[in-house]
Amino acid sequence: MQYEISNGVISIAAVLQGAELVSLAKGGIEYLWQADPAVWNRSAPNLFPFVGKLNGGVYRYKGTTYPMTPHGFARDVEFALSKRTDTYLQFTLSDTDETRKVYPFPFLFEITYTITGSTLTQTWRVTNTGTSTMYFSLGAHPGFVCPPQGGNFTDCWIRFSGSKKIERVTAHTINTDGLVQERTDSYALSDGGVQITDDMFSHDALIFENSGIRAVTLLDKSKKEFVRVDFDTDIFGLWSPQEKRAPFLCIEPWYGRCDRAGFSGELQAREWGNALFASDVFEKSFSITLF
Protein backbone atom coordinates (compact mmCIF):
# COMPACT_ATOMS: atom_id res chain seq x y z
CA MET A 1 0.00 0.00 0.00
CA GLN A 2 1.33 3.44 -0.97
CA TYR A 3 0.38 6.59 0.93
CA GLU A 4 0.64 9.99 -0.74
CA ILE A 5 0.43 13.52 0.64
CA SER A 6 0.88 16.94 -0.96
CA ASN A 7 0.84 20.56 0.15
CA GLY A 8 0.53 21.99 -3.36
CA VAL A 9 4.26 22.64 -3.55
CA ILE A 10 5.84 19.24 -3.06
CA SER A 11 4.37 15.76 -2.86
CA ILE A 12 5.67 12.58 -1.26
CA ALA A 13 4.70 8.94 -1.16
CA ALA A 14 5.72 6.22 1.29
CA VAL A 15 4.98 2.51 1.65
CA LEU A 16 4.48 0.22 4.62
CA GLN A 17 7.54 -1.93 3.88
CA GLY A 18 10.31 -0.23 5.80
CA ALA A 19 8.14 2.93 6.04
CA GLU A 20 10.21 3.85 2.98
CA LEU A 21 9.86 7.07 1.08
CA VAL A 22 9.32 6.14 -2.58
CA SER A 23 8.54 9.49 -4.17
CA LEU A 24 9.57 13.10 -3.60
CA ALA A 25 8.42 15.47 -6.31
CA LYS A 26 8.05 19.16 -7.07
CA GLY A 27 6.51 20.75 -10.14
CA GLY A 28 5.92 17.35 -11.71
CA ILE A 29 9.62 16.44 -11.43
CA GLU A 30 10.69 13.36 -9.45
CA TYR A 31 13.75 13.93 -7.28
CA LEU A 32 13.99 10.48 -5.71
CA TRP A 33 15.61 7.44 -7.33
CA GLN A 34 12.87 5.06 -8.50
CA ALA A 35 14.25 1.75 -7.29
CA ASP A 36 15.31 0.21 -10.60
CA PRO A 37 16.05 -3.42 -9.59
CA ALA A 38 18.77 -3.66 -12.26
CA VAL A 39 20.73 -0.94 -10.44
CA TRP A 40 19.49 -0.47 -6.86
CA ASN A 41 16.07 -1.72 -5.84
CA ARG A 42 15.43 0.88 -3.15
CA SER A 43 14.70 4.60 -2.99
CA ALA A 44 15.21 5.75 0.60
CA PRO A 45 15.41 2.90 3.11
CA ASN A 46 15.42 3.49 6.86
CA LEU A 47 18.37 1.82 8.57
CA PHE A 48 17.69 0.27 11.98
CA PRO A 49 18.88 -1.19 14.33
CA PHE A 50 22.22 -1.13 12.49
CA VAL A 51 23.81 1.02 9.80
CA GLY A 52 26.04 -0.71 7.25
CA LYS A 53 27.66 -4.11 7.57
CA LEU A 54 28.98 -5.97 10.61
CA ASN A 55 32.30 -7.76 10.62
CA GLY A 56 31.45 -11.32 9.56
CA GLY A 57 27.76 -10.41 9.45
CA VAL A 58 27.39 -10.88 13.21
CA TYR A 59 27.53 -8.99 16.50
CA ARG A 60 28.07 -10.13 20.08
CA TYR A 61 25.97 -9.27 23.13
CA LYS A 62 26.21 -10.82 26.61
CA GLY A 63 28.05 -13.89 25.36
CA THR A 64 25.69 -14.62 22.46
CA THR A 65 26.50 -14.10 18.78
CA TYR A 66 23.65 -12.80 16.61
CA PRO A 67 23.45 -12.65 12.81
CA MET A 68 22.37 -9.39 11.21
CA THR A 69 21.75 -8.37 7.63
CA PRO A 70 23.37 -5.17 6.31
CA HIS A 71 21.60 -2.01 7.55
CA GLY A 72 19.42 -4.01 9.93
CA PHE A 73 15.97 -5.48 9.45
CA ALA A 74 13.66 -2.44 9.56
CA ARG A 75 13.93 -1.73 5.84
CA ASP A 76 12.54 -5.20 5.04
CA VAL A 77 9.60 -5.46 7.45
CA GLU A 78 6.13 -3.96 7.35
CA PHE A 79 5.30 -0.97 9.54
CA ALA A 80 1.83 0.17 10.53
CA LEU A 81 0.42 3.51 9.42
CA SER A 82 -0.51 5.15 12.75
CA LYS A 83 -1.46 8.68 11.67
CA ARG A 84 -2.12 10.57 8.45
CA THR A 85 -3.08 14.15 7.61
CA ASP A 86 -2.79 16.22 4.42
CA THR A 87 0.85 17.03 5.24
CA TYR A 88 1.91 14.33 7.72
CA LEU A 89 2.52 10.58 7.78
CA GLN A 90 3.48 8.49 10.80
CA PHE A 91 4.55 4.84 10.72
CA THR A 92 5.32 2.55 13.68
CA LEU A 93 7.16 -0.71 14.25
CA SER A 94 7.46 -2.74 17.46
CA ASP A 95 9.60 -5.74 18.34
CA THR A 96 8.21 -9.19 17.60
CA ASP A 97 9.18 -12.79 18.26
CA GLU A 98 11.03 -12.72 14.93
CA THR A 99 12.98 -9.51 15.59
CA ARG A 100 14.01 -10.73 19.07
CA LYS A 101 15.69 -13.77 17.50
CA VAL A 102 18.27 -11.46 15.93
CA TYR A 103 17.94 -8.36 18.15
CA PRO A 104 17.06 -9.12 21.81
CA PHE A 105 15.60 -5.71 22.71
CA PRO A 106 11.99 -4.55 23.09
CA PHE A 107 11.42 -1.27 21.25
CA LEU A 108 9.00 1.07 19.56
CA PHE A 109 10.29 2.69 16.36
CA GLU A 110 8.31 5.59 14.90
CA ILE A 111 9.01 7.36 11.60
CA THR A 112 7.23 10.56 10.59
CA TYR A 113 7.23 12.60 7.39
CA THR A 114 6.10 16.23 7.49
CA ILE A 115 5.97 18.57 4.49
CA THR A 116 6.14 22.36 4.82
CA GLY A 117 6.65 24.55 1.75
CA SER A 118 9.43 22.95 -0.31
CA THR A 119 10.84 21.01 2.65
CA LEU A 120 10.31 17.47 3.87
CA THR A 121 11.25 16.79 7.49
CA GLN A 122 11.80 13.18 8.50
CA THR A 123 11.82 12.31 12.20
CA TRP A 124 12.82 9.08 13.93
CA ARG A 125 11.69 8.27 17.44
CA VAL A 126 13.08 5.18 19.18
CA THR A 127 11.64 4.19 22.56
CA ASN A 128 13.24 1.54 24.75
CA THR A 129 10.22 -0.41 25.99
CA GLY A 130 12.38 -2.93 27.83
CA THR A 131 14.04 -2.98 31.25
CA SER A 132 17.72 -3.01 30.23
CA THR A 133 19.88 -0.64 28.18
CA MET A 134 19.28 -0.91 24.45
CA TYR A 135 22.09 -0.47 21.89
CA PHE A 136 21.37 0.53 18.31
CA SER A 137 22.31 2.56 15.26
CA LEU A 138 20.00 4.52 13.00
CA GLY A 139 20.25 6.16 9.60
CA ALA A 140 18.74 7.38 6.37
CA HIS A 141 19.66 6.34 2.82
CA PRO A 142 17.75 8.53 0.31
CA GLY A 143 18.94 8.45 -3.31
CA PHE A 144 18.53 11.62 -5.36
CA VAL A 145 18.38 11.71 -9.15
CA CYS A 146 21.34 13.71 -10.46
CA PRO A 147 20.24 15.92 -12.06
CA PRO A 148 16.44 15.51 -11.73
CA GLN A 149 15.65 17.18 -15.06
CA GLY A 150 18.07 15.00 -17.01
CA GLY A 151 21.72 15.32 -17.89
CA ASN A 152 25.06 13.79 -16.95
CA PHE A 153 25.72 12.56 -13.42
CA THR A 154 29.29 13.84 -13.55
CA ASP A 155 28.11 17.34 -14.43
CA CYS A 156 26.68 17.65 -10.91
CA TRP A 157 28.38 19.21 -7.92
CA ILE A 158 28.30 18.45 -4.19
CA ARG A 159 28.45 21.43 -1.84
CA PHE A 160 29.25 21.09 1.86
CA SER A 161 28.11 23.60 4.48
CA GLY A 162 28.75 24.01 8.20
CA SER A 163 29.14 26.62 10.89
CA LYS A 164 32.57 27.49 9.49
CA LYS A 165 33.91 27.78 5.96
CA ILE A 166 34.98 24.38 4.67
CA GLU A 167 37.87 24.30 2.20
CA ARG A 168 38.70 20.58 2.16
CA VAL A 169 36.83 17.41 3.11
CA THR A 170 38.26 14.02 4.02
CA ALA A 171 36.29 10.79 4.12
CA HIS A 172 36.95 7.21 5.16
CA THR A 173 36.37 4.58 2.52
CA ILE A 174 34.95 1.04 2.64
CA ASN A 175 36.87 -2.18 1.96
CA THR A 176 35.59 -5.12 -0.08
CA ASP A 177 33.88 -6.56 3.02
CA GLY A 178 31.87 -3.38 3.48
CA LEU A 179 33.84 -2.25 6.54
CA VAL A 180 35.56 1.03 7.36
CA GLN A 181 39.25 0.99 6.48
CA GLU A 182 42.08 3.37 7.31
CA ARG A 183 42.32 4.58 3.71
CA THR A 184 40.81 8.03 3.20
CA ASP A 185 39.93 10.21 0.20
CA SER A 186 40.43 13.95 0.37
CA TYR A 187 38.92 16.67 -1.81
CA ALA A 188 39.85 20.34 -2.12
CA LEU A 189 36.68 22.39 -2.49
CA SER A 190 35.86 25.23 -4.86
CA ASP A 191 33.23 27.58 -3.44
CA GLY A 192 32.46 24.88 -0.87
CA GLY A 193 31.90 22.19 -3.46
CA VAL A 194 33.42 19.45 -5.54
CA GLN A 195 32.30 18.09 -8.90
CA ILE A 196 31.29 14.43 -9.06
CA THR A 197 33.85 12.30 -10.91
CA ASP A 198 33.71 8.88 -12.54
CA ASP A 199 35.85 7.30 -9.82
CA MET A 200 34.57 9.15 -6.74
CA PHE A 201 32.85 6.03 -5.40
CA SER A 202 35.32 3.43 -6.60
CA HIS A 203 35.83 2.44 -2.93
CA ASP A 204 32.12 2.26 -2.14
CA ALA A 205 30.63 4.85 0.22
CA LEU A 206 32.48 7.89 1.51
CA ILE A 207 32.07 8.26 5.28
CA PHE A 208 32.51 11.67 6.89
CA GLU A 209 33.16 11.79 10.64
CA ASN A 210 33.44 14.88 12.86
CA SER A 211 33.73 17.07 9.77
CA GLY A 212 31.61 19.96 11.03
CA ILE A 213 29.39 19.57 7.95
CA ARG A 214 25.70 20.13 8.62
CA ALA A 215 24.26 20.29 5.11
CA VAL A 216 24.96 18.73 1.72
CA THR A 217 23.58 20.39 -1.42
CA LEU A 218 23.47 19.00 -4.94
CA LEU A 219 23.90 21.38 -7.87
CA ASP A 220 23.52 20.91 -11.60
CA LYS A 221 25.96 21.79 -14.38
CA SER A 222 25.13 25.51 -14.14
CA LYS A 223 25.69 25.43 -10.34
CA LYS A 224 21.97 25.71 -9.69
CA GLU A 225 20.89 24.01 -6.47
CA PHE A 226 18.28 21.30 -6.80
CA VAL A 227 18.26 19.52 -3.42
CA ARG A 228 19.72 20.13 0.04
CA VAL A 229 19.87 17.77 3.01
CA ASP A 230 20.25 19.36 6.47
CA PHE A 231 21.17 17.28 9.53
CA ASP A 232 22.68 17.53 13.01
CA THR A 233 24.66 14.30 13.15
CA ASP A 234 28.47 14.16 13.25
CA ILE A 235 28.60 11.30 10.77
CA PHE A 236 27.11 10.86 7.31
CA GLY A 237 27.76 8.97 4.11
CA LEU A 238 27.68 9.63 0.37
CA TRP A 239 27.20 6.73 -2.04
CA SER A 240 26.46 5.87 -5.63
CA PRO A 241 26.94 2.40 -7.20
CA GLN A 242 30.14 3.12 -9.09
CA GLU A 243 30.05 0.03 -11.30
CA LYS A 244 26.46 0.72 -12.46
CA ARG A 245 27.14 4.31 -13.57
CA ALA A 246 23.75 5.14 -12.09
CA PRO A 247 22.54 8.77 -12.18
CA PHE A 248 21.78 9.14 -8.48
CA LEU A 249 23.59 10.03 -5.27
CA CYS A 250 22.63 8.97 -1.75
CA ILE A 251 23.09 11.54 1.02
CA GLU A 252 22.89 9.57 4.27
CA PRO A 253 22.66 11.14 7.75
CA TRP A 254 23.63 8.45 10.27
CA TYR A 255 23.64 7.87 14.00
CA GLY A 256 26.03 4.93 13.73
CA ARG A 257 27.92 3.20 10.93
CA CYS A 258 29.39 -0.11 9.79
CA ASP A 259 32.09 -1.88 11.76
CA ARG A 260 35.71 -0.94 11.43
CA ALA A 261 37.79 -3.62 9.68
CA GLY A 262 38.93 -6.16 12.28
CA PHE A 263 36.44 -5.18 14.99
CA SER A 264 35.39 -8.14 17.15
CA GLY A 265 34.17 -6.52 20.35
CA GLU A 266 30.80 -6.56 22.06
CA LEU A 267 27.80 -4.59 20.84
CA GLN A 268 28.35 -1.96 23.54
CA ALA A 269 31.83 -1.20 22.16
CA ARG A 270 30.84 -0.51 18.55
CA GLU A 271 31.98 2.90 17.33
CA TRP A 272 29.26 5.53 16.94
CA GLY A 273 26.62 3.30 18.53
CA ASN A 274 23.82 4.66 20.73
CA ALA A 275 22.80 3.52 24.22
CA LEU A 276 19.22 4.06 25.36
CA PHE A 277 18.20 3.39 28.96
CA ALA A 278 14.93 1.66 29.86
CA SER A 279 11.87 3.79 29.00
CA ASP A 280 14.02 6.52 27.45
CA VAL A 281 13.41 8.03 24.00
CA PHE A 282 15.88 8.86 21.21
CA GLU A 283 14.46 11.38 18.73
CA LYS A 284 16.26 12.90 15.74
CA SER A 285 15.26 14.66 12.52
CA PHE A 286 16.74 15.73 9.21
CA SER A 287 15.26 17.69 6.32
CA ILE A 288 15.27 17.63 2.52
CA THR A 289 14.62 20.85 0.64
CA LEU A 290 13.83 20.94 -3.08
CA PHE A 291 14.68 23.90 -5.32
C-alpha positions as CSV (number, residue, x, y, z in Angstrom):
1,M,0.0,0.0,0.0
2,Q,1.3,3.4,-1.0
3,Y,0.4,6.6,0.9
4,E,0.6,10.0,-0.7
5,I,0.4,13.5,0.6
6,S,0.9,16.9,-1.0
7,N,0.8,20.6,0.2
8,G,0.5,22.0,-3.4
9,V,4.3,22.6,-3.5
10,I,5.8,19.2,-3.1
11,S,4.4,15.8,-2.9
12,I,5.7,12.6,-1.3
13,A,4.7,8.9,-1.2
14,A,5.7,6.2,1.3
15,V,5.0,2.5,1.7
16,L,4.5,0.2,4.6
17,Q,7.5,-1.9,3.9
18,G,10.3,-0.2,5.8
19,A,8.1,2.9,6.0
20,E,10.2,3.8,3.0
21,L,9.9,7.1,1.1
22,V,9.3,6.1,-2.6
23,S,8.5,9.5,-4.2
24,L,9.6,13.1,-3.6
25,A,8.4,15.5,-6.3
26,K,8.1,19.2,-7.1
27,G,6.5,20.7,-10.1
28,G,5.9,17.4,-11.7
29,I,9.6,16.4,-11.4
30,E,10.7,13.4,-9.5
31,Y,13.8,13.9,-7.3
32,L,14.0,10.5,-5.7
33,W,15.6,7.4,-7.3
34,Q,12.9,5.1,-8.5
35,A,14.3,1.7,-7.3
36,D,15.3,0.2,-10.6
37,P,16.1,-3.4,-9.6
38,A,18.8,-3.7,-12.3
39,V,20.7,-0.9,-10.4
40,W,19.5,-0.5,-6.9
41,N,16.1,-1.7,-5.8
42,R,15.4,0.9,-3.1
43,S,14.7,4.6,-3.0
44,A,15.2,5.8,0.6
45,P,15.4,2.9,3.1
46,N,15.4,3.5,6.9
47,L,18.4,1.8,8.6
48,F,17.7,0.3,12.0
49,P,18.9,-1.2,14.3
50,F,22.2,-1.1,12.5
51,V,23.8,1.0,9.8
52,G,26.0,-0.7,7.3
53,K,27.7,-4.1,7.6
54,L,29.0,-6.0,10.6
55,N,32.3,-7.8,10.6
56,G,31.5,-11.3,9.6
57,G,27.8,-10.4,9.4
58,V,27.4,-10.9,13.2
59,Y,27.5,-9.0,16.5
60,R,28.1,-10.1,20.1
61,Y,26.0,-9.3,23.1
62,K,26.2,-10.8,26.6
63,G,28.0,-13.9,25.4
64,T,25.7,-14.6,22.5
65,T,26.5,-14.1,18.8
66,Y,23.6,-12.8,16.6
67,P,23.4,-12.7,12.8
68,M,22.4,-9.4,11.2
69,T,21.7,-8.4,7.6
70,P,23.4,-5.2,6.3
71,H,21.6,-2.0,7.5
72,G,19.4,-4.0,9.9
73,F,16.0,-5.5,9.5
74,A,13.7,-2.4,9.6
75,R,13.9,-1.7,5.8
76,D,12.5,-5.2,5.0
77,V,9.6,-5.5,7.5
78,E,6.1,-4.0,7.4
79,F,5.3,-1.0,9.5
80,A,1.8,0.2,10.5
81,L,0.4,3.5,9.4
82,S,-0.5,5.2,12.7
83,K,-1.5,8.7,11.7
84,R,-2.1,10.6,8.5
85,T,-3.1,14.2,7.6
86,D,-2.8,16.2,4.4
87,T,0.8,17.0,5.2
88,Y,1.9,14.3,7.7
89,L,2.5,10.6,7.8
90,Q,3.5,8.5,10.8
91,F,4.5,4.8,10.7
92,T,5.3,2.6,13.7
93,L,7.2,-0.7,14.3
94,S,7.5,-2.7,17.5
95,D,9.6,-5.7,18.3
96,T,8.2,-9.2,17.6
97,D,9.2,-12.8,18.3
98,E,11.0,-12.7,14.9
99,T,13.0,-9.5,15.6
100,R,14.0,-10.7,19.1
101,K,15.7,-13.8,17.5
102,V,18.3,-11.5,15.9
103,Y,17.9,-8.4,18.2
104,P,17.1,-9.1,21.8
105,F,15.6,-5.7,22.7
106,P,12.0,-4.6,23.1
107,F,11.4,-1.3,21.2
108,L,9.0,1.1,19.6
109,F,10.3,2.7,16.4
110,E,8.3,5.6,14.9
111,I,9.0,7.4,11.6
112,T,7.2,10.6,10.6
113,Y,7.2,12.6,7.4
114,T,6.1,16.2,7.5
115,I,6.0,18.6,4.5
116,T,6.1,22.4,4.8
117,G,6.6,24.5,1.7
118,S,9.4,23.0,-0.3
119,T,10.8,21.0,2.7
120,L,10.3,17.5,3.9
121,T,11.3,16.8,7.5
122,Q,11.8,13.2,8.5
123,T,11.8,12.3,12.2
124,W,12.8,9.1,13.9
125,R,11.7,8.3,17.4
126,V,13.1,5.2,19.2
127,T,11.6,4.2,22.6
128,N,13.2,1.5,24.7
129,T,10.2,-0.4,26.0
130,G,12.4,-2.9,27.8
131,T,14.0,-3.0,31.3
132,S,17.7,-3.0,30.2
133,T,19.9,-0.6,28.2
134,M,19.3,-0.9,24.4
135,Y,22.1,-0.5,21.9
136,F,21.4,0.5,18.3
137,S,22.3,2.6,15.3
138,L,20.0,4.5,13.0
139,G,20.3,6.2,9.6
140,A,18.7,7.4,6.4
141,H,19.7,6.3,2.8
142,P,17.7,8.5,0.3
143,G,18.9,8.4,-3.3
144,F,18.5,11.6,-5.4
145,V,18.4,11.7,-9.1
146,C,21.3,13.7,-10.5
147,P,20.2,15.9,-12.1
148,P,16.4,15.5,-11.7
149,Q,15.7,17.2,-15.1
150,G,18.1,15.0,-17.0
151,G,21.7,15.3,-17.9
152,N,25.1,13.8,-16.9
153,F,25.7,12.6,-13.4
154,T,29.3,13.8,-13.5
155,D,28.1,17.3,-14.4
156,C,26.7,17.6,-10.9
157,W,28.4,19.2,-7.9
158,I,28.3,18.4,-4.2
159,R,28.4,21.4,-1.8
160,F,29.2,21.1,1.9
161,S,28.1,23.6,4.5
162,G,28.7,24.0,8.2
163,S,29.1,26.6,10.9
164,K,32.6,27.5,9.5
165,K,33.9,27.8,6.0
166,I,35.0,24.4,4.7
167,E,37.9,24.3,2.2
168,R,38.7,20.6,2.2
169,V,36.8,17.4,3.1
170,T,38.3,14.0,4.0
171,A,36.3,10.8,4.1
172,H,37.0,7.2,5.2
173,T,36.4,4.6,2.5
174,I,35.0,1.0,2.6
175,N,36.9,-2.2,2.0
176,T,35.6,-5.1,-0.1
177,D,33.9,-6.6,3.0
178,G,31.9,-3.4,3.5
179,L,33.8,-2.3,6.5
180,V,35.6,1.0,7.4
181,Q,39.2,1.0,6.5
182,E,42.1,3.4,7.3
183,R,42.3,4.6,3.7
184,T,40.8,8.0,3.2
185,D,39.9,10.2,0.2
186,S,40.4,14.0,0.4
187,Y,38.9,16.7,-1.8
188,A,39.8,20.3,-2.1
189,L,36.7,22.4,-2.5
190,S,35.9,25.2,-4.9
191,D,33.2,27.6,-3.4
192,G,32.5,24.9,-0.9
193,G,31.9,22.2,-3.5
194,V,33.4,19.5,-5.5
195,Q,32.3,18.1,-8.9
196,I,31.3,14.4,-9.1
197,T,33.8,12.3,-10.9
198,D,33.7,8.9,-12.5
199,D,35.8,7.3,-9.8
200,M,34.6,9.2,-6.7
201,F,32.8,6.0,-5.4
202,S,35.3,3.4,-6.6
203,H,35.8,2.4,-2.9
204,D,32.1,2.3,-2.1
205,A,30.6,4.9,0.2
206,L,32.5,7.9,1.5
207,I,32.1,8.3,5.3
208,F,32.5,11.7,6.9
209,E,33.2,11.8,10.6
210,N,33.4,14.9,12.9
211,S,33.7,17.1,9.8
212,G,31.6,20.0,11.0
213,I,29.4,19.6,7.9
214,R,25.7,20.1,8.6
215,A,24.3,20.3,5.1
216,V,25.0,18.7,1.7
217,T,23.6,20.4,-1.4
218,L,23.5,19.0,-4.9
219,L,23.9,21.4,-7.9
220,D,23.5,20.9,-11.6
221,K,26.0,21.8,-14.4
222,S,25.1,25.5,-14.1
223,K,25.7,25.4,-10.3
224,K,22.0,25.7,-9.7
225,E,20.9,24.0,-6.5
226,F,18.3,21.3,-6.8
227,V,18.3,19.5,-3.4
228,R,19.7,20.1,0.0
229,V,19.9,17.8,3.0
230,D,20.3,19.4,6.5
231,F,21.2,17.3,9.5
232,D,22.7,17.5,13.0
233,T,24.7,14.3,13.2
234,D,28.5,14.2,13.3
235,I,28.6,11.3,10.8
236,F,27.1,10.9,7.3
237,G,27.8,9.0,4.1
238,L,27.7,9.6,0.4
239,W,27.2,6.7,-2.0
240,S,26.5,5.9,-5.6
241,P,26.9,2.4,-7.2
242,Q,30.1,3.1,-9.1
243,E,30.0,0.0,-11.3
244,K,26.5,0.7,-12.5
245,R,27.1,4.3,-13.6
246,A,23.8,5.1,-12.1
247,P,22.5,8.8,-12.2
248,F,21.8,9.1,-8.5
249,L,23.6,10.0,-5.3
250,C,22.6,9.0,-1.8
251,I,23.1,11.5,1.0
252,E,22.9,9.6,4.3
253,P,22.7,11.1,7.8
254,W,23.6,8.5,10.3
255,Y,23.6,7.9,14.0
256,G,26.0,4.9,13.7
257,R,27.9,3.2,10.9
258,C,29.4,-0.1,9.8
259,D,32.1,-1.9,11.8
260,R,35.7,-0.9,11.4
261,A,37.8,-3.6,9.7
262,G,38.9,-6.2,12.3
263,F,36.4,-5.2,15.0
264,S,35.4,-8.1,17.1
265,G,34.2,-6.5,20.3
266,E,30.8,-6.6,22.1
267,L,27.8,-4.6,20.8
268,Q,28.3,-2.0,23.5
269,A,31.8,-1.2,22.2
270,R,30.8,-0.5,18.5
271,E,32.0,2.9,17.3
272,W,29.3,5.5,16.9
273,G,26.6,3.3,18.5
274,N,23.8,4.7,20.7
275,A,22.8,3.5,24.2
276,L,19.2,4.1,25.4
277,F,18.2,3.4,29.0
278,A,14.9,1.7,29.9
279,S,11.9,3.8,29.0
280,D,14.0,6.5,27.4
281,V,13.4,8.0,24.0
282,F,15.9,8.9,21.2
283,E,14.5,11.4,18.7
284,K,16.3,12.9,15.7
285,S,15.3,14.7,12.5
286,F,16.7,15.7,9.2
287,S,15.3,17.7,6.3
288,I,15.3,17.6,2.5
289,T,14.6,20.9,0.6
290,L,13.8,20.9,-3.1
291,F,14.7,23.9,-5.3
